[in-house]
Amino acid sequence: MKMPDNLAPTFEPSKIEALKDLANLRDEAAAFGWFARRWPGFVYVPDTDLPYALSVPLTGIPDLPNRFLRMWQLREDIRRVWKGDSDKLKALLSPGVPPEELTVEERHALLTKDDSSTAGGWAWPPQLKVDWLRSQFVYVPRTEFQKAVYELFRKSSLVKVCGNPDCVTPFFIGRRAAQRYCSDLCAQVFQREWKRRWWKERGTKWRHKKSRRKRGKG
């Protein structure tokens, strides 16, 4: 059934899970391969490595097969968005999706041959539609990845980075806006560390003060 133009699209909750998995990927080829298998088509991954002449030399990236370079870049972008980078969020939600990341149906719909203004090129329809009755614009994602990023934006108050600096999967969606840790385990680890530091820095002074109070009562 065709969705009315004046309604925002619906989203699969699992796609938010895909973004979380992407943000938490380790710098290992096996981890990137696992993501490609679990979420096929969510991020474009060539079937084989690109020829060396076609690969772009990049610095500051882990030693990964170059077919994962696009996924690695999107992982870095999503991590920045997760930390509140609004400029990167706008870039990910804007036009410019590579054609290879579109489905066959999307390519067919976008490829125009009878419009002289595009000369048979890629004609991107507007990503904003007008909801006149509600006096608002409605964002229209083009890919599953953009759908997920837009849904992440809509849940921005729950998008969190775990307060435990040693957490191995720090990017998570909280249950409430004030949540600071991804799990009870991370919260307990931090609480134990906080108590240890408190006793180290202030425990001796606290014990001396408590001892003086007891002697004064005696």
C-alpha positions in Angstrom: 0.0 0.0 0.0 1.4 3.4 -0.9 2.1 5.6 2.0 0.4 9.1 1.9 2.9 11.8 1.1 2.0 13.9 4.2 2.9 11.2 6.7 6.4 10.5 8.0 7.7 7.1 7.0 7.7 4.3 9.5 11.0 2.7 10.7 12.2 -0.7 11.7 13.4 -0.5 15.3 16.1 -3.1 14.4 17.9 -0.5 12.2 18.8 1.5 15.3 20.4 -1.7 16.5 22.4 -1.8 13.3 23.7 1.8 14.0 24.7 0.8 17.5 26.5 -2.3 16.2 28.3 -0.1 13.6 29.4 2.5 16.2 30.7 -0.2 18.5 32.7 -2.2 15.8 36.2 -3.1 16.8 39.2 -2.3 14.5 39.3 -5.8 13.2 38.5 -7.3 9.8 36.5 -10.1 11.5 34.2 -7.6 13.2 33.6 -5.7 10.0 32.8 -9.0 8.2 30.4 -9.9 11.0 28.5 -6.6 10.5 28.3 -7.1 6.8 26.8 -10.6 7.3 24.4 -9.5 10.0 23.1 -6.4 8.3 23.4 -7.1 4.5 22.8 -4.1 2.3 22.7 -1.6 5.3 26.1 -0.3 4.3 27.5 -0.8 0.9 30.3 -3.4 0.8 31.9 -4.6 -2.5 32.0 -8.3 -3.0 35.8 -8.2 -3.3 38.6 -5.8 -2.5 39.0 -2.8 -4.9 42.0 -2.9 -7.2 44.9 -1.1 -5.7 44.8 1.6 -8.3 41.1 2.3 -7.4 41.6 2.4 -3.7 42.0 5.7 -2.0 45.1 5.9 0.2 44.0 7.0 3.7 46.0 7.6 6.8 44.9 7.0 10.4 42.7 4.0 9.7 43.2 0.4 11.0 44.6 -2.3 8.8 41.4 -3.5 7.1 40.6 -4.9 3.6 39.8 -1.9 1.5 36.3 -3.2 0.7 35.5 -2.1 4.3 36.7 1.4 3.9 33.2 2.8 3.3 31.9 1.0 6.4 34.9 2.3 8.4 34.2 5.9 7.4 30.5 5.6 8.2 31.5 4.1 11.6 33.6 7.1 12.3 30.8 9.4 11.2 28.2 7.7 13.3 30.5 7.9 16.4 30.7 11.7 15.9 26.9 11.9 15.5 26.5 9.8 18.7 28.6 12.4 20.5 26.4 15.3 19.3 28.1 16.4 16.1 25.2 18.2 14.3 27.2 19.1 11.2 28.0 15.4 10.6 24.4 14.5 11.2 23.3 17.0 8.6 25.8 15.6 6.1 24.5 12.0 6.6 20.9 13.1 6.1 21.6 15.2 3.0 21.6 14.2 -0.6 24.6 12.6 -2.3 24.0 8.9 -1.7 26.2 6.9 -4.0 24.0 5.1 -6.6 25.5 1.7 -5.7 24.0 2.0 -2.2 20.4 2.3 -3.6 18.2 -0.7 -4.3 17.3 -1.7 -7.9 13.8 -0.1 -7.5 15.3 3.1 -6.1 17.8 3.3 -9.0 14.9 2.8 -11.5 12.8 5.5 -9.9 15.7 8.0 -9.9 17.1 7.4 -13.3 15.3 9.8 -15.7 15.7 9.8 -19.4 12.9 12.2 -20.5 14.0 15.2 -18.4 16.2 17.6 -20.4 17.4 19.3 -17.2 19.1 16.1 -16.0 20.1 14.7 -19.4 19.5 11.2 -18.2 21.5 11.6 -15.0 20.5 11.0 -11.4 17.5 13.2 -10.5 17.2 13.4 -6.7 13.7 14.2 -5.6 13.3 16.6 -2.6 14.0 15.1 0.8 11.6 17.4 2.4 7.8 17.2 1.9 5.3 19.7 3.1 2.6 18.8 5.6 0.3 21.7 5.1 -2.3 20.7 7.7 0.3 20.4 10.4 2.4 23.4 9.2 5.6 21.4 9.1 8.1 19.7 6.8 8.5 15.9 6.7 12.0 14.4 6.1 12.1 11.6 3.5 15.1 9.3 3.8 16.5 7.7 0.7 18.2 4.6 2.0 17.9 2.3 5.0 21.0 3.9 6.5 19.4 7.3 6.3 16.2 6.0 7.8 18.1 4.7 10.8 20.1 7.9 11.2 17.0 10.0 11.1 15.4 7.7 13.7 18.5 8.1 15.8 18.1 11.9 15.6 14.5 11.6 16.7 15.7 9.8 19.8 18.6 12.1 20.5 17.8 12.5 24.2 18.4 8.8 24.6 21.5 8.5 22.5 24.3 7.9 25.0 28.0 7.2 25.4 28.7 5.0 28.4 30.3 6.8 31.4 32.6 3.8 32.0 35.8 4.8 30.2 36.7 1.1 29.9 33.4 0.0 28.3 34.1 -2.0 25.1 30.7 -1.1 23.6 30.1 2.4 24.9 27.6 3.6 22.3 24.1 2.8 23.4 20.4 3.9 23.5 19.3 4.6 27.0 16.0 3.8 28.6 15.8 7.3 30.1 17.4 10.7 29.4 19.4 10.7 32.7 21.0 7.3 32.1 24.8 7.4 32.2 25.8 3.8 31.8 25.0 1.2 29.2 24.5 -1.6 31.8 24.4 -2.3 35.6 27.8 -3.9 35.2 29.4 -0.7 33.9 27.7 1.3 36.6 29.0 -1.1 39.3 32.5 -1.0 38.0 32.5 2.8 38.1 31.0 2.9 41.6 33.7 0.5 42.9 36.4 2.7 41.3 34.8 5.8 42.7 34.8 4.3 46.2 38.4 3.1 45.9 39.5 6.6 44.9 37.5 8.2 47.6 39.0 6.0 50.3 42.5 6.6 48.9 42.1 10.4 48.8 39.9 11.1 51.8 39.5 7.9 53.8 42.4 8.6 56.2 41.1 12.1 57.0 37.6 10.7 57.5 38.8 7.9 59.9 40.8 10.5 61.9 37.8 12.8 62.2 35.6 9.8 63.2 38.2 8.7 65.8 38.3 12.2 67.4 34.5 12.3 67.6 34.5 9.0 69.5 37.2 10.2 71.9 35.3 13.4 72.5 32.2 11.5 73.4 34.2 9.3 75.7 
